[in-house]
Amino acid sequence: MVHSVELVFDADTEAVVRGIWDALRDKDIPSQAPASRPHATLTVAQRIDAEADTVLAELVDRFPLPCRLGATLIFGRSAGVLARLLVPTDELLGVQADAYRLCLPFMDPAPMPHAEPENWTPHVTLARRVAPARLATAVRIAGRPAEIVGQVTGLRHWDGDKRVEHPIG
């Protein structure tokens, strides 16, 4: 598994995303529900030492941040990952770059390349392994509402090995 540092959202934003997850699941599309919490990954590595949480605490005074979940995205080729874009702002990009920089000494091995600031696509995952035949239905469900306006309320360190969330700050 992996470890990641993630943005978390206010309760209303989480509820809208969970509603999309449920609607996908009701159509037999493999959504993130109920195993996860809506989030946007800032950086990810095979392992991030718990000591990173202490240095990441310097970022907590930046929250809450206004956010918008916009366009539906599809990552991959055959069985895709369905997501919503977390519309990038200067503040959001700054938080990501700083989280990446602060975590570097605590990552083993190095962070995954798609988490490097210049390669990062801010998004919230809705479903994984969406079969091509289910894609049109999945995109229609994922795109409602057209825009989700909310707040990023903080950070967490996700330990994917133990499936444990460690709030930061």
Steps between C-alpha positions, in 0.01 A plus 500: 500500500598864514503796733364836395442850625153616407267797510166443674177689450215651699200280583277642223761438229560149633125434493471601133796280403361209703169548319680461167677189632167352605338579164789331319482196726122479442579461127758227572795728431787434746497825698720596793211446746501398777869422547640850476443864589481771234845652466757638257848349519783754527792261501548125513781250556542140598558625854482837672643494850268624777754775580376679187178578686689730736650714223176499301330665797648830382248493213183477709463876544424521125165330548218524430547568129212554261484234231304396195467153354448547129539290188481123492835337423594155377849364565626185331438311180284191531337486843524862607504699818211744519557824691394862539754778451586696812529835324857620559555839664825667597430414865427136423810463283707661775370258763578205273853620423570565868359164612714326238813690611437441870441126451804431280738413788242257642413307182642159422556447218460830318151637433312377199563719193137605455520667843781736401365857500542549125329164427216512755138497386275596793198272507256300711468136393146375451549151355775263390509233232204642308445273201474675163142376459404676829684823433213703351276421796782568745582839345134603500468417872839652593419831333204582722500758641708682239696682771549425868596805706643434844804523721819310558512477878834335565752222443534137589776242469349179364680179591385267224674202660289519814209690339527763774445875475724736699359856508769767483492795734 
